[in-house]
């Protein structure tokens, strides 16, 4: 390990300052500024304009990616609400929800009250090449399951919210009918 008295600041034109402890990095190890107080390598994070650890920079990037997926899910669901309302059977409801703060948004499909205590969640695309997903939650039987295409080991993916709605309605109708046989 080599130790130089002054870090190379040509990258950012400023002295690396540890974001955690506020100490100027006075040492370079393995071509990276080193905070001798925290005992951490520092890397410049251009999105925040400061020097931080590799782990903190990665955490920031992951967090930003998650927030982008949450925002995108809210936009997808808002667009889908209008598209599916005209396709719902009588007395059925579609509600945009974010069930847990920090989770993606869903479009919840609720059958008529009193028919069954079940709900279908339409989950919008996440940007990873998938489409709309459907989960059915039968609270009476304590079952929660995704829809699958025949012969597949992966959850079914639908190209539009309308296609996902049709599959969700069919699955909920099966749950309603099967409730009479238990």
C-alpha positions as CSV (number, residue, x, y, z in Angstrom):
1,X,0.0,0.0,0.0
2,X,1.3,3.4,-0.9
3,X,0.6,6.5,1.0
4,X,0.9,10.0,-0.6
5,X,0.7,13.1,1.6
6,X,-1.8,14.7,-0.7
7,X,-4.7,13.1,-2.6
8,X,-5.1,13.6,-6.3
9,X,-7.9,16.2,-6.6
10,X,-7.8,16.7,-10.3
11,X,-11.1,14.7,-10.6
12,X,-13.2,17.3,-8.9
13,X,-11.0,20.3,-8.4
14,X,-11.5,20.2,-4.7
15,X,-10.0,18.7,-1.6
16,X,-11.8,15.4,-0.8
17,X,-13.8,15.9,2.4
18,X,-15.3,12.9,4.1
19,X,-19.1,13.3,4.1
20,X,-19.4,11.3,7.3
21,X,-17.0,13.1,9.6
22,X,-16.2,16.3,7.8
23,X,-12.4,15.6,7.9
24,X,-10.3,16.4,4.8
25,X,-8.8,13.3,3.3
26,X,-5.0,13.8,3.7
27,X,-4.0,10.4,2.4
28,X,-4.3,8.4,-0.8
29,X,-4.4,4.6,-0.7
30,X,-4.7,2.5,-3.8
31,X,-5.4,5.6,-5.9
32,X,-8.4,6.6,-3.8
33,X,-8.6,9.3,-1.1
34,X,-8.6,7.8,2.4
35,X,-10.3,9.2,5.5
36,X,-8.0,8.4,8.3
37,X,-10.6,9.2,10.9
38,X,-13.3,6.9,9.6
39,X,-10.9,4.4,8.1
40,X,-12.7,4.4,4.7
41,X,-11.9,4.9,1.1
42,X,-13.7,7.9,-0.4
43,X,-15.2,8.2,-3.8
44,X,-16.8,11.3,-5.4
45,X,-20.5,11.1,-5.8
46,X,-21.4,13.5,-8.6
47,X,-25.1,13.3,-8.0
48,X,-24.7,14.8,-4.5
49,X,-21.4,16.7,-5.1
50,X,-19.6,15.2,-2.1
51,X,-17.1,12.5,-1.1
52,X,-18.5,9.4,0.5
53,X,-17.7,5.7,0.8
54,X,-18.2,3.2,-1.9
55,X,-21.0,1.6,0.1
56,X,-22.8,4.9,0.8
57,X,-22.7,5.8,-2.9
58,X,-24.1,2.4,-3.8
59,X,-26.8,2.7,-1.2
60,X,-27.7,6.1,-2.6
61,X,-28.0,4.8,-6.1
62,X,-30.1,1.8,-5.0
63,X,-32.4,4.1,-3.0
64,X,-32.8,6.4,-6.0
65,X,-33.6,3.4,-8.2
66,X,-36.3,2.2,-5.8
67,X,-37.8,5.7,-5.7
68,X,-37.9,5.8,-9.5
69,X,-39.8,2.5,-9.5
70,X,-42.3,3.8,-6.9
71,X,-42.8,7.0,-8.9
72,X,-43.2,5.0,-12.2
73,X,-45.7,2.7,-10.5
74,X,-47.8,5.6,-9.3
75,X,-47.8,7.0,-12.9
76,X,-48.8,3.7,-14.4
77,X,-51.6,3.2,-11.9
78,X,-52.9,6.7,-12.4
79,X,-53.1,6.1,-16.1
80,X,-54.7,2.7,-15.7
81,X,-57.5,3.8,-13.4
82,X,-59.3,5.7,-16.1
83,X,-58.7,2.9,-18.6
84,X,-60.2,0.1,-16.5
85,X,-63.2,1.8,-14.9
86,X,-65.4,1.4,-18.0
87,X,-64.4,-2.3,-18.2
88,X,-65.5,-3.2,-14.6
89,X,-68.6,-5.4,-14.1
90,X,-71.5,-3.7,-12.2
91,X,-70.8,-3.1,-8.5
92,X,-67.0,-3.9,-8.9
93,X,-64.5,-1.2,-7.9
94,X,-61.0,-0.3,-8.9
95,X,-58.9,1.7,-6.4
96,X,-55.4,3.0,-6.7
97,X,-53.4,2.2,-3.6
98,X,-50.0,2.2,-2.0
99,X,-50.5,-0.3,0.8
100,X,-47.2,0.4,2.6
101,X,-45.3,3.7,2.5
102,X,-42.2,3.1,0.4
103,X,-43.8,0.3,-1.6
104,X,-44.9,0.3,-5.2
105,X,-48.5,1.4,-6.1
106,X,-51.1,-1.1,-7.2
107,X,-54.6,-1.0,-8.7
108,X,-56.9,-3.0,-6.5
109,X,-59.9,-4.7,-8.0
110,X,-62.7,-5.4,-5.5
111,X,-65.7,-7.6,-6.3
112,X,-69.2,-6.6,-5.0
113,X,-69.5,-6.5,-1.2
114,X,-70.8,-9.7,0.3
115,X,-69.8,-12.0,-2.6
116,X,-66.4,-13.0,-1.2
117,X,-63.7,-11.4,0.9
118,X,-61.1,-11.3,-1.8
119,X,-59.2,-8.7,-3.8
120,X,-57.0,-8.7,-6.9
121,X,-53.9,-6.5,-7.1
122,X,-52.8,-5.3,-10.5
123,X,-49.1,-4.5,-10.2
124,X,-47.7,-2.2,-12.9
125,X,-44.5,-2.9,-14.8
126,X,-41.3,-2.1,-12.9
127,X,-39.1,-1.3,-15.9
128,X,-37.3,-4.7,-15.9
129,X,-38.9,-5.9,-19.1
130,X,-42.0,-7.3,-17.4
131,X,-45.7,-6.2,-17.9
132,X,-48.6,-6.0,-15.5
133,X,-48.8,-8.7,-12.9
134,X,-51.9,-9.9,-11.0
135,X,-52.0,-11.3,-7.4
136,X,-55.3,-12.6,-5.9
137,X,-55.7,-12.4,-2.2
138,X,-58.6,-14.5,-0.8
139,X,-58.8,-13.3,2.8
140,X,-61.4,-15.9,3.7
141,X,-59.1,-18.8,2.9
142,X,-55.9,-16.9,3.8
143,X,-54.5,-17.5,0.3
144,X,-52.4,-15.0,-1.7
145,X,-51.2,-16.1,-5.1
146,X,-50.0,-14.7,-8.4
147,X,-51.6,-15.7,-11.7
148,X,-49.6,-18.0,-14.0
149,X,-49.9,-18.8,-17.7
150,X,-50.5,-22.5,-18.3
151,X,-47.3,-24.6,-18.2
152,X,-45.2,-21.7,-16.8
153,X,-43.1,-21.5,-13.7
154,X,-43.1,-17.7,-13.9
155,X,-45.9,-15.4,-13.0
156,X,-48.1,-14.3,-15.9
157,X,-47.2,-10.9,-17.4
158,X,-49.8,-8.9,-19.2
159,X,-49.1,-6.2,-21.9
160,X,-51.7,-3.7,-20.6
161,X,-53.7,-2.9,-17.5
162,X,-56.9,-3.9,-19.4
163,X,-55.5,-7.4,-20.1
164,X,-54.5,-7.7,-16.5
165,X,-58.0,-6.6,-15.4
166,X,-59.7,-9.2,-17.5
167,X,-57.5,-11.9,-16.0
168,X,-58.1,-10.6,-12.5
169,X,-61.9,-10.5,-13.0
170,X,-61.8,-14.1,-14.2
171,X,-59.7,-15.2,-11.2
172,X,-62.0,-13.4,-8.8
173,X,-65.1,-14.9,-10.4
174,X,-63.5,-18.4,-9.9
175,X,-62.9,-17.6,-6.3
176,X,-66.5,-16.5,-5.9
177,X,-67.9,-19.6,-7.5
178,X,-65.5,-21.9,-5.6
179,X,-66.5,-20.3,-2.3
180,X,-69.9,-21.9,-2.6
181,X,-68.4,-25.4,-2.7
182,X,-66.4,-25.2,0.6
